[in-house]
Amino acid sequence: MDAASELRQAHRTAALITGGLITGLVMYAVIASVFRMSHAPFEGVASLPAPQMSFARYAAWIASGVVVVALPGLRRVLLTRRPNETRQRAIARLTLATVAVAGFAELPAIAGFVLVILGGLFLDFYLLGSLSLALLLTYAPRYEAWEAWLATPAPRP
């Protein structure tokens, strides 16, 4: 396999995984809508007291904020080139970084979905899901960026 097709294949794989995560966000929204319509008014399955539900809500939003702040740093760390790194290893690093960042970008939506299950907080879910979608689209794999990253020389030992 030549170098260009190897990069295309890795990019395609990362793009498919990112697309699968975006599809997962849509499925969360469908499931939340089914809860809302079939159990109207849906107030969650846990029937938590208000202070505990408020704590869960704050925890979800704080965790989502941490994800937003930490993602650029995580991406930078994962994409740090190593001296004498082969092209294959660099491509594997790109794929790993893309999939890891996409997985973390989905965490706000998962936290929002938990809020729907626990307390029927649909607005929080839709806001956190939108945040996840924005993060997934921001950090989606772009072939031109991958080519540019591979073209930059690795640091010398």
Phi, psi and chi 1 to 4 in degrees:
 res  aa     phi    psi   chi1   chi2   chi3   chi4
   1 MET       -  130.6 -177.1 -178.6  -50.7      -
   2 ASP   -77.6  169.0   68.9  -24.1      -      -
   3 ALA   -63.9  -40.5      -      -      -      -
   4 ALA   -67.3  -42.1      -      -      -      -
   5 SER   -70.7  -30.3   63.4      -      -      -
   6 GLU   -64.9  -42.4 -175.2  178.5   10.9      -
   7 LEU   -66.4  -42.2 -179.7   60.9      -      -
   8 ARG   -60.7  -42.2  -92.1 -166.8  -58.2  -83.4
   9 GLN   -64.5  -43.8  178.8   63.8   36.7      -
  10 ALA   -64.7  -41.2      -      -      -      -
  11 HIS   -63.9  -42.7  178.2  -94.2      -      -
  12 ARG   -60.8  -42.8 -173.8  177.0  -52.8  121.0
  13 THR   -61.5  -47.9  -59.3      -      -      -
  14 ALA   -64.0  -38.4      -      -      -      -
  15 ALA   -67.0  -38.0      -      -      -      -
  16 LEU   -65.9  -40.8  -76.3  171.4      -      -
  17 ILE   -65.3  -43.7  -68.2  169.5      -      -
  18 THR   -62.9  -40.9  -58.6      -      -      -
  19 GLY   -62.8  -36.8      -      -      -      -
  20 GLY   -64.5  -38.6      -      -      -      -
  21 LEU   -67.6  -37.8  -69.0  171.8      -      -
  22 ILE   -65.2  -40.1  -68.8  171.2      -      -
  23 THR   -61.5  -38.1  -57.2      -      -      -
  24 GLY   -60.2  -39.7      -      -      -      -
  25 LEU   -60.5  -42.0  -71.2  178.3      -      -
  26 VAL   -62.8  -40.6  172.3      -      -      -
  27 MET   -65.0  -38.7  -66.6  -51.9  -61.1      -
  28 TYR   -58.4  -43.6  -62.1  150.3      -      -
  29 ALA   -64.8  -39.5      -      -      -      -
  30 VAL   -63.9  -45.4  167.5      -      -      -
  31 ILE   -63.4  -42.1  -66.6  168.6      -      -
  32 ALA   -62.3  -39.7      -      -      -      -
  33 SER   -66.3  -37.2  -64.6      -      -      -
  34 VAL   -63.7  -43.0  167.3      -      -      -
  35 PHE   -58.1  -45.7  -76.5  157.8      -      -
  36 ARG   -63.3  -41.7  179.0  176.4 -114.8  171.1
  37 MET   -79.6  -38.7  -73.8 -171.8  -90.6      -
  38 SER   -84.5  -18.8   65.5      -      -      -
  39 HIS  -125.0   38.0  -64.1   76.2      -      -
  40 ALA   -66.5  133.7      -      -      -      -
  41 PRO   -79.9  126.5   29.5  -31.2      -      -
  42 PHE   -84.0  120.9 -175.9   73.7      -      -
  43 GLU  -119.1   20.9  -63.8  177.0    4.2      -
  44 GLY    93.2  163.6      -      -      -      -
  45 VAL   -99.4  -14.6  -63.9      -      -      -
  46 ALA   -88.4  -22.7      -      -      -      -
  47 SER    45.2   53.9   63.2      -      -      -
  48 LEU   -74.7  147.8  -67.1  175.6      -      -
  49 PRO   -63.0  155.5  -16.3   24.5      -      -
  50 ALA   -54.0  -43.5      -      -      -      -
  51 PRO   -63.1  -38.4  -22.0   31.3      -      -
  52 GLN   -70.1  -36.7  -71.2  178.8  -19.0      -
  53 MET   -67.3  -38.5 -161.8   60.2 -131.5      -
  54 SER   -63.0  -41.0  -70.0      -      -      -
  55 PHE   -61.6  -45.0  178.4   77.1      -      -
  56 ALA   -62.4  -39.4      -      -      -      -
  57 ARG   -65.1  -47.1 -174.6  177.6 -171.8 -162.4
  58 TYR   -62.0  -41.2  -74.4  127.9      -      -
  59 ALA   -61.6  -41.2      -      -      -      -
  60 ALA   -64.3  -43.3      -      -      -      -
  61 TRP   -70.3  -38.1  -80.3   98.9      -      -
  62 ILE   -67.0  -43.2  -70.3  169.6      -      -
  63 ALA   -61.2  -38.9      -      -      -      -
  64 SER   -66.4  -39.3  -61.9      -      -      -
  65 GLY   -63.2  -40.3      -      -      -      -
  66 VAL   -62.1  -40.7  168.2      -      -      -
  67 VAL   -61.0  -46.3  166.6      -      -      -
  68 VAL   -60.8  -41.9  169.4      -      -      -
  69 VAL   -73.8  -36.8  170.5      -      -      -
  70 ALA   -82.6  -23.4      -      -      -      -
  71 LEU   -58.1  -46.3  -88.9 -178.9      -      -
  72 PRO   -61.0  -39.6  -22.2   31.5      -      -
  73 GLY   -66.8  -42.7      -      -      -      -
  74 LEU   -60.2  -44.6  172.6   67.8      -      -
  75 ARG   -62.4  -43.2 -174.1  170.9 -176.8 -103.3
  76 ARG   -62.4  -42.9 -169.6  172.2   24.1  -99.1
  77 VAL   -64.6  -44.9  166.4      -      -      -
  78 LEU   -67.4  -27.1  -69.4  174.4      -      -
  79 LEU   -97.5   12.2  -70.4  177.3      -      -
  80 THR   -70.4  121.4  -59.2      -      -      -
  81 ARG   -74.0  145.2  -59.9  -80.4  -57.1  -97.6
  82 ARG  -101.3  148.6  -52.8  -67.7 -169.3  -97.4
  83 PRO   -62.2  142.5  -18.1   27.6      -      -
  84 ASN    58.9   31.2  -57.4  -36.3      -      -
  85 GLU   -80.3  132.6 -173.1  172.0   51.9      -
  86 THR   -73.0  161.5   65.7      -      -      -
  87 ARG   -62.1  -40.8 -178.2  176.5  171.6   85.9
  88 GLN   -61.4  -43.0  -76.1 -178.7  -33.5      -
  89 ARG   -66.8  -37.3 -176.2   67.0 -166.0  125.0
  90 ALA   -65.5  -39.7      -      -      -      -
  91 ILE   -65.8  -40.6  -69.1  171.8      -      -
  92 ALA   -63.0  -37.5      -      -      -      -
  93 ARG   -64.5  -42.3  179.9  179.8  -58.6  -75.0
  94 LEU   -60.0  -45.5  -88.3  170.0      -      -
  95 THR   -63.8  -47.1  -54.7      -      -      -
  96 LEU   -59.2  -46.4  171.4   72.7      -      -
  97 ALA   -62.4  -42.3      -      -      -      -
  98 THR   -63.9  -45.3  -58.9      -      -      -
  99 VAL   -68.7  -41.3  171.6      -      -      -
 100 ALA   -64.0  -44.9      -      -      -      -
 101 VAL   -64.8  -40.6  167.5      -      -      -
 102 ALA   -64.1  -39.4      -      -      -      -
 103 GLY   -63.1  -43.5      -      -      -      -
 104 PHE   -68.3  -31.9  -81.2  112.0      -      -
 105 ALA   -66.2  -21.8      -      -      -      -
 106 GLU   -83.9  -12.1 -167.6  167.7    8.1      -
 107 LEU   -58.5  -39.5  -71.4  177.5      -      -
 108 PRO   -59.6  -38.6  -27.6   35.9      -      -
 109 ALA   -66.1  -39.5      -      -      -      -
 110 ILE   -64.5  -41.9  -66.5  169.8      -      -
 111 ALA   -61.9  -40.5      -      -      -      -
 112 GLY   -65.2  -38.1      -      -      -      -
 113 PHE   -66.1  -37.4 -170.3   69.8      -      -
 114 VAL   -62.5  -38.5  167.4      -      -      -
 115 LEU   -64.2  -34.8  -68.7  176.6      -      -
 116 VAL   -65.5  -46.3  166.2      -      -      -
 117 ILE   -63.5  -44.0  -59.3  -62.1      -      -
 118 LEU   -73.7  -42.6  -68.4  178.0      -      -
 119 GLY  -138.6    8.0      -      -      -      -
 120 GLY    69.5   30.3      -      -      -      -
 121 LEU   -86.7   79.5  -60.2  176.2      -      -
 122 PHE   -69.7  -39.8  -69.2   97.4      -      -
 123 LEU   -60.9  -43.0  178.9   61.6      -      -
 124 ASP   -61.4  -41.7  -70.8  -72.8      -      -
 125 PHE   -60.9  -46.5  165.9   69.3      -      -
 126 TYR   -65.6  -37.2  -68.3  126.5      -      -
 127 LEU   -68.4  -45.8  -67.7  172.2      -      -
 128 LEU   -68.8  -35.3  -70.0  169.2      -      -
 129 GLY   -64.6  -38.9      -      -      -      -
 130 SER   -65.6  -38.3  -62.6      -      -      -
 131 LEU   -61.7  -44.8  174.7   63.2      -      -
 132 SER   -61.4  -43.4  -77.5      -      -      -
 133 LEU   -62.1  -42.5 -179.2   61.1      -      -
 134 ALA   -61.9  -42.3      -      -      -      -
 135 LEU   -65.3  -42.9  -70.2  171.4      -      -
 136 LEU   -61.9  -41.3  -77.8  166.7      -      -
 137 LEU   -71.8  -34.6  -66.0  175.6      -      -
 138 THR   -64.8  -42.6  -60.7      -      -      -
 139 TYR  -100.7   17.1  -66.3  108.7      -      -
 140 ALA   -63.1  147.6      -      -      -      -
 141 PRO   -67.2  129.7   20.7  -28.0      -      -
 142 ARG  -119.0  123.5  -69.8  172.7  177.1   73.9
 143 TYR   -60.3  -42.1 -172.2   77.0      -      -
 144 GLU   -63.2  -38.1  -63.6   79.3   20.8      -
 145 ALA   -67.1  -37.0      -      -      -      -
 146 TRP   -64.2  -44.1  -79.1   33.2      -      -
 147 GLU   -61.1  -43.5  -75.3  179.5  -38.7      -
 148 ALA   -63.8  -40.7      -      -      -      -
 149 TRP   -65.1  -40.4 -175.3   80.6      -      -
 150 LEU   -67.9  -29.0  -78.3  172.6      -      -
 151 ALA   -75.0  -22.6      -      -      -      -
 152 THR   -72.0  137.2   58.8      -      -      -
 153 PRO   -71.3  146.2   21.3  -27.6      -      -
 154 ALA   -73.7  153.4      -      -      -      -
 155 PRO   -65.9  151.8   22.1  -29.6      -      -
 156 ARG   -82.8  148.3  -62.2 -158.1  178.5 -111.7
 157 PRO   -66.1      -   11.7  -14.0      -      -
